[in-house]
Structures are given as C-alpha cells and as structure tokens.
Amino acid sequence: MFLTETDLINAKLTADSRLDENDILKYIIKEDENSDRKRKMADGERYYAYEHDILKKDFRQSNISENGDNGDGQEKITRFVNPNRSNHHNINCFHRILVDQKVAYLIGREPVIKINYRNGTERDRDFERAVDDFTGEEFNGVLQELLTGASNKGSEALHVYYDRNGALRYCVVPADEIIPVYDSEYEKELQQLIRYYDTVVIRNGNKYVRKRVEWWTKEDVTYFIEDDSRNYILDNTVKHNPSPHWWGVIAEEGYEKSRKAHSWGRVPFIILKNNHKETTDLEAVKGLIDAYDLISSEGTNNLLDLVELYWVIQGYGGDTASAISRKLQINKAVNITDSSGNVEARQIELSMDGRLNFLKRLRKDIFEFGQGVDTDPEMLGNSPSGVSLKFQYTLLELKASGIAVKLKQCIKELIGYMIEDYNMRFGTEYDSGMIKVALKRNAVTNDYETVQMIQMSKEILSDETLLSMHPFVEEISMEKDAVKEDEVVKNREKSV
C-alpha cells in the first residue's frame, strides 16, 4: 500500500488518538503487511521464482460426493486418498518468460545517455567521464533488477546513499519493504517513506527475529527496532538518531577533524511504478497460467498412471487368475482347460486432442493478455520479414511504452543525484535537465533489412543515430573510436 500525508494523520488519530510513534508504526505496518497489494507482490515474486499454486495441489487426493447414510438425502463429501496415484506437477513459467522478455526488450542493451550543454557552455570532458563512470556496467544491471521487481510487484524502489568511503552509491530496495507517503493533493511528490524489514537478533545464544524500521523524511531518517514486547523503540546502536541523510566529513592527515549534517531536501528514494495503477504483470494472466498448469499436470499424471494392457480373465477363481497372469508374464501364453473360461487383452486409449487444443488456446491467451511475443515457430514462421517481426512485437511495445517513460524519468532522477554530488565536489552548476535518455529496444529483427534501411538513411540521419541502430554495434563510443582508428590507418597506408 502507499499513503498520503492525510492517511498518515488519520493513522495517528486511529492509534488510540495518541501521537505516539510506536503505535503509529504498529498500526501502519500491520495494515501494510495484510494488504491485498502486498499479497499480489508476493504472488508475482513466487511465480517468477517458479513457485506456482499448482505445487500446493495433491493429485492423490480427491473429493467424492455421495448421499448420507441416514437416508435424509443430504449430500456428503468425503476425501479419498489413493497413495498409488501419481502426483507430478508441471510448472509452466510463462510469467517469468513475459517479464524477462519485457526487461530484455527495454534495457537488454544499455540506455543511451547524452549531455546537451546549454548555449555558451563549454564541453567538460571530466564531467562526461563522471557520467560515464556512474552509468557503467553496474548501472544497467541495477536497472534490470529494478524493472524486474516493478514488473513482479507493481513497483520497485532505488535508494541513493553514501558509503563509508564517502562515495555516492545506489541500490534496489524491495517494494514489499517500503510504505511511501505522497502529498495529499496530487499524490505525486514523495513526502516521507517508511521502510521495515526483518533482522536476526542473537541474545544468550538464541536467535530472535525482530523488525527494523527506517522512517525517512526530506531532512533526516529515524531508526527504530522492535523490542521483546513487540514495541518499536529508537535504535540505540545508531549514535545520532534521527540522523541526517549523510555526514560531510572534513579530515586532516587522515583523521577526522569535523563533520557536518547534510540532507538532499527530498526523500532519497526513486520509485518506479509498473503502471499508473501499480498492478503486477502477473495479475492479467495468473488464472490462465494456473489453468495451464492444472491441465498439463493432470494429463501428465494420467499418462504416468496409464496401464498399456490389462487382462480380462473369466471363468476362474482369484488364485487361478493370479497364476494365469504370472504365466502370461513369463511364457506369453497359457493353456485354458475350462470351456467357460476366457482370457482377453485390452488396451486403454487416452484421448489427447481436446486437451492439446485447449492448451494451445490457453498459451495464445497468455501471450495475448500478457502482451508478450510467442516464440512458437508456428507463430513466427520460418523466415519472418521485418514487417512480420514488427507486428509480433506490437503488444510487447504497447506494454513496454507505458513503463519506458517512467523508467527514463527514474534514470534522469538518479543521474540528478550524481550531478548534485559532482557540483558539490567541484563547484560546478550542472543540472539533470542537461541529461537526455534514450532506450534502445532489443527486438528480434531482420538484420539484412535493417542494414539496408541504414544505408538508405545516410543523407537524412546523423552517423551517431545510424550507429545506434546498427545490429552489429553494442557500444557507440567504442565503435566511433574504432572507426577513427581505421581512418587513421587507411590514411597512413595511402600516404605510403
């Protein structure tokens, strides 16, 4: 769940009308843990980790309906357990495929970060290197983690902080650990944020699970810990509590001389919403995936339990029938002396056509309503053209476009923290408005057609844009350097 400032005031009033932080936190965290939104977050995480609901079903058990023994005609449901029944579970990981497909499509290739200098501003190579270092290999990995979490849980958060060495860092904080508090009027600006998570406390050799809480505002953060009575008290392991967002340390000859409290003037968390409703990617297809898992598992268990041949033995007692069965297994034949007896082999036929057709229909619906690309060869064809491939990506592009804008805003906001840090250290006055972010879609394309279009666009588009679209180019700056080196070598050879 998320709160507004009005909700926070109401929570204070609900907590026995006392402005006590312990009661407020108890009330808010309990409501959040039991919320429908957090349950759906857990579902998205479970299905991404292949922990589907089908695993809870025991196929060895079934319910039998029969009339009651007392003759009142009332239906009686009894549970029948067959220990010999197969209990196999098929996990069909459509949700993970759809999420990974979306993540790879949007940021499988590193985003293009450009700096647009203001009129009259000279190009700053040191600043450009600082931006490149900040948005290096780790950057794209964190973005993939962020987008995956938002797809599974409806939202995910980035936290910006300084490490012990004074370096600006960032990391993903799971959305199921946070309660964002937005402004009451537009519910857009993040005013406060409560983060809670479990931690293990060891006392007298025994382990206890206790919650830690961080209450972030635009100016500071207050740390709480759960005591043995399940009350939230100030964490006495934190020297300054509340603490500023970070300390500016002044040192001489390796020793700390003084420190000054600093704050960002905003809550140092960046929340990426999966969509404006913050729904998960699982919600649209969970019922379809559950049906696919159930039908697929039922069919597998029926096949595993299928007896290829069974014998019908007539005119003999039970013991004789068993003896005949053993002779059939060993000798493949048996003598019958009883004229009324008969031994007949029969085969069970299990119809699969209807089941397979229904599974195909479910698969089609899963990819359609999950807005993904079905990679089944029947759907793509043997040699699809560029137009055909683009058509296959229509739904994925529709889904990706919704979060792409939000993702670019998150990237700009994150780089904004880096720029603010750079300005403080070097006395510059750059701002995040100079940063332009472009996401390079990572779709399956017809490379021949793409290269042809690039050739035809040489007089229309810039070389940098054409390089970014070329299927063989992964890193634009490296490719530009390589082209320059080739030109130098060619000119040198011509001069010789």
MIDREN-396908 format. One record per residue (C-alpha): chain; x, y, z. Coordinates in steps of 0.05 Angstrom, whole numbers, m for minus. Each point is the difference from the previous one (the first is absolute). Example, Ala and Ser with C-alpha at 12.3 -4.5 7.8 and 13.67 -1.06 7.14 Angstrom:
<sites>
A:246:m90:156
A:27:69:m13
</sites>
This chain:
<sites>
A:0:0:0
A:20:73:m5
A:m22:57:44
A:m13:74:m7
A:15:51:53
A:m74:0:17
A:2:m75:10
A:59:9:47
A:m39:50:41
A:m59:m47:3
A:46:m56:22
A:24:44:57
A:m72:13:21
A:m19:m74:m6
A:58:m22:44
A:m40:13:63
A:0:74:m16
A:72:5:24
A:57:30:m39
A:45:m58:20
A:48:m25:m53
A:m2:m71:27
A:m76:m5:m7
A:2:33:m68
A:52:m48:m27
A:m37:m60:29
A:m64:21:m33
A:30:18:m68
A:46:m61:m6
A:m55:m48:20
A:m48:30:m52
A:55:m2:m53
A:20:m73:13
A:m73:m22:m5
A:m16:42:m61
A:m24:m30:m66
A:56:37:m36
A:55:m34:40
A:m33:m68:m12
A:2:13:m75
A:73:20:6
A:15:m66:33
A:m38:m37:m56
A:41:34:m54
A:65:m17:36
A:m22:m72:10
A:m19:m12:m72
A:64:32:m25
A:37:m50:45
A:m40:m59:m29
A:m41:m8:64
A:m68:m8:m32
A:m66:m16:36
A:m2:m68:m35
A:55:m24:48
A:m51:3:57
A:m47:m49:m34
A:4:m73:19
A:m25:m42:m59
A:m3:m62:44
A:m60:30:36
A:m69:9:m28
A:m69:17:27
A:m57:m50:m8
A:m73:22:3
A:m50:m50:26
A:m68:m2:36
A:1:m2:76
A:m8:m67:36
A:m59:26:42
A:m45:2:m62
A:m14:75:6
A:24:10:m72
A:53:50:22
A:64:0:m42
A:61:m23:37
A:70:18:m23
A:55:m48:19
A:75:5:m16
A:30:m60:m35
A:75:m11:0
A:33:m45:m51
A:74:m8:20
A:15:m35:m67
A:m23:59:m41
A:55:42:m33
A:10:69:29
A:42:35:m53
A:m3:77:m8
A:15:36:m64
A:25:71:10
A:m11:41:m63
A:41:63:11
A:m38:48:m46
A:3:57:51
A:75:m3:4
A:6:m2:m76
A:m46:60:m8
A:38:41:53
A:69:m18:m26
A:m23:15:m71
A:m24:69:21
A:64:15:38
A:45:m24:m57
A:m41:39:m50
A:6:66:38
A:70:m3:30
A:33:m62:m27
A:45:52:m34
A:28:56:42
A:m39:66:m2
A:30:57:m40
A:17:58:47
A:13:67:m35
A:21:67:29
A:m30:62:m33
A:43:59:20
A:m34:67:8
A:16:55:m50
A:67:29:17
A:20:m58:45
A:65:m33:m20
A:6:m75:m5
A:26:m30:65
A:38:m66:m11
A:7:m13:74
A:m75:7:11
A:m14:m46:m59
A:48:m52:29
A:m34:6:68
A:m68:m13:m33
A:29:m59:m39
A:30:m30:63
A:m65:8:39
A:m40:m33:m56
A:49:m58:m13
A:m12:m75:0
A:m28:m2:71
A:m51:53:m20
A:m36:m42:m52
A:0:m61:46
A:m35:41:54
A:m50:26:m51
A:m17:m71:m20
A:m10:m19:73
A:m43:62:10
A:m44:m14:m61
A:m7:m74:17
A:m23:18:71
A:m50:51:m26
A:m29:m51:m49
A:m7:m52:55
A:m25:46:55
A:m32:60:m34
A:56:46:23
A:72:m2:24
A:46:51:33
A:71:26:m8
A:36:28:60
A:56:51:m6
A:52:3:56
A:73:13:17
A:43:m60:20
A:52:1:56
A:53:27:m48
A:m43:59:m19
A:m17:m26:m70
A:m70:10:m27
A:m34:m67:m10
A:m68:m27:m18
A:m37:m66:9
A:m68:m32:m9
A:m45:m3:61
A:m57:m51:m6
A:m68:34:m5
A:m29:m50:50
A:44:32:53
A:m24:72:m9
A:m61:43:12
A:5:65:m41
A:m36:62:25
A:m22:48:m55
A:m28:70:1
A:m74:2:13
A:m19:46:m57
A:28:m35:m62
A:31:m63:30
A:62:12:m43
A:55:27:44
A:33:m47:50
A:m4:33:68
A:22:m56:47
A:16:m73:m4
A:m2:m56:51
A:43:m60:m11
A:m6:m63:44
A:35:m67:m5
A:16:m61:43
A:67:m7:34
A:29:m55:45
A:20:19:71
A:44:m48:39
A:m7:2:75
A:30:m52:48
A:12:m46:m58
A:m72:3:m24
A:m24:30:m65
A:m60:47:m3
A:m33:32:m61
A:m13:73:11
A:m21:56:m47
A:43:60:m15
A:m34:63:m24
A:28:61:m36
A:m45:62:m2
A:26:46:m55
A:m20:73:m10
A:28:54:m46
A:49:21:54
A:19:m62:41
A:m11:m73:18
A:m21:m30:66
A:18:m72:17
A:m44:m46:42
A:7:m72:22
A:m51:m48:28
A:10:m20:73
A:m20:m65:35
A:m69:28:12
A:m9:15:m74
A:2:74:11
A:40:46:m45
A:54:38:38
A:56:45:m24
A:60:m41:m23
A:54:14:51
A:54:m29:m46
A:m6:63:m42
A:41:56:31
A:m40:58:m29
A:m74:m18:m3
A:m33:33:m39
A:58:4:m48
A:12:46:m60
A:m1:m31:m69
A:76:2:1
A:59:31:36
A:51:44:m33
A:66:m18:32
A:60:47:1
A:66:m36:12
A:72:21:9
A:58:m49:m7
A:m48:m58:m1
A:m37:19:64
A:m70:27:5
A:1:73:21
A:m74:16:m4
A:m65:m22:m32
A:m61:36:m25
A:m71:m27:m9
A:m29:2:m70
A:m66:m17:m32
A:m23:m6:m72
A:m62:42:13
A:m41:m59:m27
A:m10:m72:20
A:59:m37:m31
A:m42:m55:m31
A:m21:m6:m73
A:m63:m42:m12
A:m12:m32:m67
A:m74:m16:m11
A:m18:m56:m47
A:m61:40:m23
A:m45:54:28
A:m40:m52:39
A:63:m35:25
A:m27:m68:m21
A:47:m58:m10
A:12:m35:m66
A:m25:m65:31
A:m71:25:15
A:m23:m1:m73
A:21:m72:m12
A:2:m36:67
A:m66:m36:m11
A:21:m23:m69
A:68:m25:25
A:m34:m37:57
A:m47:m34:m49
A:58:m19:m46
A:39:m29:59
A:m61:m40:24
A:m19:m30:m67
A:73:m15:m18
A:12:m33:68
A:m64:m40:m3
A:17:m25:m69
A:70:m20:22
A:m25:m38:60
A:m52:m37:m43
A:55:m20:m48
A:45:m23:57
A:m55:m41:30
A:m23:m28:m67
A:2:m77:m4
A:19:m19:m71
A:m35:m68:2
A:m46:m31:51
A:m26:m72:0
A:m73:m21:6
A:m1:m71:28
A:m68:m34:4
A:m21:m67:29
A:56:m8:51
A:8:13:75
A:44:55:26
A:59:m45:15
A:m3:m33:m68
A:m6:68:m34
A:63:23:36
A:36:m63:m23
A:m23:11:m72
A:24:72:3
A:70:m23:23
A:3:m51:m56
A:m19:54:m50
A:57:44:25
A:51:m57:m4
A:m23:m44:m58
A:m41:51:m39
A:m52:m56:m7
A:m46:m44:43
A:m40:m65:m9
A:m75:5:15
A:m36:m64:19
A:m65:31:24
A:m47:7:m59
A:m35:59:34
A:65:37:13
A:27:56:m42
A:64:42:2
A:m2:65:m39
A:50:58:m5
A:m28:71:m4
A:34:67:m9
A:m19:67:30
A:m3:58:m49
A:9:70:29
A:m27:56:m44
A:50:57:m4
A:m25:43:m57
A:m50:41:40
A:49:12:56
A:56:21:m47
A:m46:47:m38
A:m22:33:64
A:72:8:24
A:16:34:m67
A:m58:47:11
A:24:16:71
A:71:13:m24
A:m27:48:m53
A:m41:37:53
A:58:4:48
A:46:34:m50
A:m57:44:m26
A:m25:25:68
A:71:m1:28
A:20:44:m59
A:60:m41:m20
A:31:m32:m62
A:m15:m74:m9
A:64:m32:m27
A:m36:m61:m24
A:24:m13:m73
A:m72:m8:m21
A:m11:73:21
A:64:30:m29
A:9:m42:m62
A:66:m26:m29
A:27:65:m29
A:m41:58:25
A:9:68:m34
A:13:65:37
A:m74:19:m6
A:m22:m67:27
A:48:4:59
A:m22:71:16
A:m72:m23:0
A:18:m55:50
A:29:53:47
A:m63:44:m2
A:m27:m22:68
A:68:m1:34
A:14:70:m26
A:m68:23:27
A:17:m28:69
A:72:25:0
A:m18:70:m23
A:m41:12:64
A:59:m12:46
A:54:25:m47
A:m18:73:15
A:1:m13:75
A:67:m38:m6
A:33:58:m37
A:m25:48:54
A:30:m45:54
A:67:m2:m37
A:1:76:m6
A:m17:8:73
A:55:m49:20
A:51:36:m43
A:m25:65:32
A:27:m24:67
A:67:m14:m32
A:1:70:m31
A:m17:32:66
A:57:m39:32
A:47:22:m56
A:m20:73:8
A:14:m3:75
A:70:m29:m11
A:22:43:m58
A:m41:64:7
A:m36:m8:m67
A:m72:15:m16
A:m25:m56:m43
A:m71:m27:6
A:m39:m62:m21
A:m36:40:m54
A:62:m7:m42
A:m7:m76:m1
A:m37:m34:m56
A:m16:m74:6
A:m18:m47:m57
A:m18:m74:7
A:22:m45:m56
A:m53:m53:m13
A:30:m70:m3
A:m46:m34:m49
A:12:m59:m47
A:8:32:m69
A:17:m18:m71
A:73:26:0
A:4:3:m76
A:m60:46:m5
A:25:43:58
A:68:10:m32
A:m34:18:m65
A:m42:54:34
A:63:28:34
A:35:6:m68
A:m61:36:m29
A:m2:49:59
A:72:25:m3
A:m19:67:m29
A:m57:10:49
A:25:m21:69
A:64:12:39
A:55:m52:2
A:m10:m9:75
A:m74:m16:m9
A:15:m49:m56
A:55:m33:42
A:m49:m9:58
A:m49:m36:m46
A:51:m46:m32
A:m10:m73:22
A:75:m12:6
A:14:60:46
A:m7:m9:75
A:41:58:27
A:m5:64:m41
A:60:37:30
A:46:m60:m10
A:m24:m9:m72
A:12:74:m15
A:71:m6:27
A:12:m63:m41
A:m25:36:m63
A:49:57:13
A:58:m48:9
A:m18:m35:m65
A:0:68:m36
A:69:16:29
A:28:m67:m24
A:m31:8:m69
A:28:71:m8
A:68:m23:23
A:m1:m57:m51
A:m20:49:m56
A:56:47:17
A:50:m57:m5
</sites>
